[in-house]
């Protein structure tokens, strides 16, 4: 019986093999004799004309995934004018203030519960000081609200609208004045009543003012981009009471320091006129002006020599003040100076090696680390002030938004997650699924972080390690 089954199987196999052979032979005979027959053809996928892979394989971190305590739908910042994309939400007093349906709303940061709603068709800009919120109506009239109750304190009758396409907008509250910046125009309103005190414009700015505004001893400082032999920054001073222009200096940037009645500012224009590629000598000059009159009282130069052979690169980078020290990028080094600004030729206290690459921009100092941003990738690199050691912080997907609060680094990523990193150790602590590709500024208040994804907010309770 067993042998019979084998023989039967062999017979079936031979039949199956023989049939394709016969079919193939018959087809060949048809072609030889010129008989036209329609036969099956082999299918091929259409090849692309250009095919480029552009991704980097990140190492995936294994960290606890935290669930949001709450989620709330809000106006999508991607649908707003770019001017308001970074000022449409703030977190203060354990609350989140933002916009939904073009109305200002307040949410409890821990629960997401809506506490109050104000207005309609508002301009999506909000700022805060000492328990008061400041914003603008649809026709750009500033208003002030009690942050606790949402009740209006005042609504200004002055519209701060200016008819220019490209403009900088900012609301800057001080102890007694609300300054409204609109391009090259400055409005000063009484902080308690909203009454307009004065309005000043820099005509040479042609609408191109910066967000910088600082007041000191009855003087208001602002900067503008104006035309000269080359376009450069200009520093203006105004009387705080009247708005009268006191003085201006072309090529001078914002104040590094205001001390003993003097304004210290970097000369940014003179280096633009130099032929730097043939000579290795470089310098930054800091001028000191009388705050009230603008009279030049002295200058201090910081010089260095570029290494190597010509042609030389520009070699001038950022300058910043931190505590009692001045930090100047000098080619591939960062030099630290005492902040006395009294004598030229002062040697640096010490130097640090600058992070490699011409796309690295100095942002500031956080947790005693010089912080650099890669302009191509937005990745951050740090230089420890204690020993000059370079430190880096890595995620596991490209950056969408990065924010640092104290030792917590919150990295919203293009893979729909936010990764929290301990800035001091460099170790990831947790992640949150946001289900969003693009993100806005991550906010923080009362032990909570507020993640701004596309059209929604997510409230996440921080672990003790990052509070």
PyMOL commands that set and color helices and strands:
alter all, ss='L'
color gray80, all
select helices_A, chain A and resi 2-32+77-79+82-84+203-205+270-273+464-466
alter helices_A, ss='H'
color red, helices_A
select strands_A, chain A and resi 64-65+70-73+90-92+95-100+103-108+114-118+123-129+132-136+141-146+152-159+169-173+177-182+185-190+196-201+209-216+219-226+232-239+245-250+252-259+262-267+281-290+296-305+316-322+325-330+333-338+350-353+360-366+369-374+380-384+390-392+399-405+408-413+417-422+428-433+440-445+448-453+456-461
alter strands_A, ss='S'
color yellow, strands_A
deselect
rebuild
show_as cartoon
